[in-house]
Amino acid sequence: MHEDETAEHASHLIRKTCLAEGIREDGLGLHSDNGGPMKGATMLAALQRLGVVPSFSRPSVSDDNPYSESLFRTLKYTPAYPSKPFESLTAAREWVYRFLQWYNEEHRYSAIRYVTPGQRHRGEDMTILADRQRLCEAAKAARPDRWSGNTRNWEPAREVWQNPPNDTKLKESVHKKVA
């Protein structure tokens, strides 16, 4: 977090992220808005050096990047969101750090079977979900009268879509008509 938004700051963030996550230089894309820092020469040069393909939102389309939009909506509507401006850049950074810790390590998401993004990112979701499956099966075996059907699906989510591509929507539409 900085007091100003610049291509240099954005470029530095992308370089650090690629190094920290071991992101290779093939096939990675970065989708962003049409803001100056994201389209600046410094940022575009850094992306090119890293082999990252830039992608930009369509003009006047606010939800081209649904994951970022979802993050910002969660941030703005969390009960802990401050009602007054931050007293300093340090205070803002501390608040955002605490929020991101909660968002990634505590908040569980239905689309990834109620694990945290951090657990999924580290591959911990496989063990957690297998444990949940065993627990549900044992509970159902112990008290079958309390179950009207199958247990919840605890298979790890393979792909997660907020706005599926048109061919995915088409397949779902055809499946609904057949069912």
C-alpha positions in Angstrom: 0.0 0.0 0.0 1.4 3.4 -1.0 0.2 7.0 -0.8 0.2 7.1 -4.6 -0.7 4.7 -7.4 2.2 4.4 -9.9 3.4 1.9 -12.5 6.6 1.5 -10.5 4.7 0.3 -7.5 2.6 -2.0 -9.5 5.6 -3.4 -11.3 7.5 -4.0 -8.1 4.5 -5.9 -6.6 4.2 -8.1 -9.7 7.9 -8.9 -9.6 7.9 -9.8 -5.9 4.8 -11.9 -6.3 6.2 -13.9 -9.2 9.4 -14.5 -7.2 7.6 -15.4 -4.0 5.2 -17.8 -5.7 7.7 -19.3 -8.1 5.6 -18.3 -11.1 7.2 -19.3 -14.3 7.3 -17.2 -17.4 4.8 -19.1 -19.5 1.1 -18.7 -19.7 0.5 -16.3 -16.8 -1.9 -13.5 -17.5 -2.6 -10.4 -15.4 -6.1 -8.9 -15.7 -6.5 -5.4 -14.6 -8.5 -2.2 -15.0 -7.6 0.4 -17.6 -5.9 2.7 -15.0 -2.7 4.5 -15.9 -0.5 2.6 -13.5 -1.5 -0.7 -14.9 -1.0 0.5 -18.5 2.1 2.5 -17.8 5.3 1.7 -19.6 7.2 0.6 -16.5 4.5 -1.9 -15.6 4.2 -3.2 -19.2 7.9 -3.6 -19.4 8.0 -5.5 -16.1 5.2 -7.9 -17.3 7.1 -8.4 -20.6 10.3 -9.3 -18.8 8.4 -11.7 -16.6 6.6 -13.3 -19.5 3.2 -12.2 -18.1 0.5 -11.4 -20.7 -1.4 -8.2 -19.8 -5.2 -8.2 -20.1 -7.4 -5.2 -19.6 -11.1 -4.7 -18.7 -13.5 -3.7 -21.4 -14.4 0.0 -21.3 -17.3 0.7 -18.9 -17.5 -2.9 -17.7 -17.1 -3.0 -13.9 -17.0 -6.8 -13.4 -14.5 -8.0 -15.9 -12.3 -9.2 -13.0 -14.9 -10.9 -10.7 -12.3 -12.2 -8.2 -10.9 -8.8 -7.5 -14.4 -7.3 -7.4 -15.4 -10.0 -4.9 -12.4 -9.2 -2.7 -13.2 -5.5 -2.8 -16.8 -6.1 -2.0 -15.9 -8.3 1.0 -13.4 -5.6 2.2 -15.9 -2.8 1.9 -18.7 -4.6 3.7 -16.8 -6.3 6.4 -18.0 -5.1 9.8 -14.4 -4.1 10.7 -14.3 -1.7 7.8 -13.3 1.7 9.2 -16.0 4.4 9.2 -13.4 7.2 9.2 -10.2 7.8 7.1 -7.1 6.1 8.4 -4.9 8.3 10.6 -1.8 7.4 8.6 -0.4 5.2 5.9 1.0 2.8 8.6 -2.5 2.5 10.1 -4.0 1.7 6.7 -1.3 -0.9 6.0 -1.9 -2.5 9.4 -5.7 -2.7 8.8 -5.3 -4.2 5.3 -2.7 -6.7 6.6 -5.2 -7.9 9.3 -8.0 -8.0 6.8 -6.0 -10.1 4.3 -4.9 -12.5 7.1 -8.6 -13.0 7.9 -9.6 -13.2 4.2 -7.0 -15.8 3.4 -6.6 -17.8 6.6 -9.9 -17.7 8.5 -12.8 -17.0 6.1 -14.1 -20.2 4.5 -15.6 -20.2 1.0 -18.4 -22.3 -0.2 -17.1 -22.5 -3.8 -14.0 -24.3 -2.5 -15.9 -26.6 0.0 -15.5 -24.4 3.1 -11.8 -24.2 3.3 -9.8 -21.0 3.3 -7.9 -19.8 0.3 -4.6 -20.3 2.2 -5.5 -23.9 2.9 -6.3 -24.5 -0.8 -3.2 -22.7 -2.0 -0.9 -24.8 0.2 -2.7 -28.0 -0.8 -4.1 -28.6 2.7 -7.6 -28.8 1.4 -7.2 -32.4 0.3 -6.6 -33.7 3.8 -9.2 -31.5 5.4 -11.9 -32.5 2.9 -11.0 -36.2 3.2 -11.3 -35.9 7.0 -14.7 -34.2 6.6 -15.9 -37.0 4.3 -14.9 -39.7 6.8 -16.6 -37.8 9.6 -19.8 -37.4 7.7 -19.9 -41.0 6.6 -19.3 -42.1 10.2 -22.1 -39.9 11.5 -24.4 -41.2 8.9 -23.5 -44.8 9.7 -24.1 -44.2 13.4 -27.4 -42.5 12.9 -28.9 -43.2 9.5 -32.3 -42.1 10.6 -31.0 -38.5 10.8 -30.0 -38.5 7.1 -32.5 -38.1 4.3 -29.9 -38.6 1.5 -26.2 -38.4 0.8 -23.7 -36.5 2.8 -22.4 -33.2 1.5 -20.0 -33.3 -1.4 -16.5 -33.0 0.1 -14.6 -33.7 -3.1 -12.0 -31.0 -3.7 -13.2 -28.3 -6.1 -11.2 -28.6 -9.3 -12.0 -25.3 -11.0 -13.9 -22.4 -9.6 -15.8 -19.9 -11.8 -17.5 -16.8 -10.8 -18.4 -15.9 -14.4 -18.1 -19.1 -16.4 -17.2 -18.8 -20.1 -20.2 -19.0 -22.5 -19.5 -22.6 -23.4 -19.8 -23.6 -19.7 -23.1 -21.7 -19.4 -24.3 -23.4 -22.5 -23.5 -26.9 -21.2 -25.3 -26.1 -17.9 -28.3 -24.8 -19.8 -28.5 -28.0 -21.9 -28.0 -30.1 -18.8 -30.9 -28.3 -17.1 -33.2 -28.8 -20.1 -32.4 -32.6 -20.2 -32.8 -33.1 -16.5 
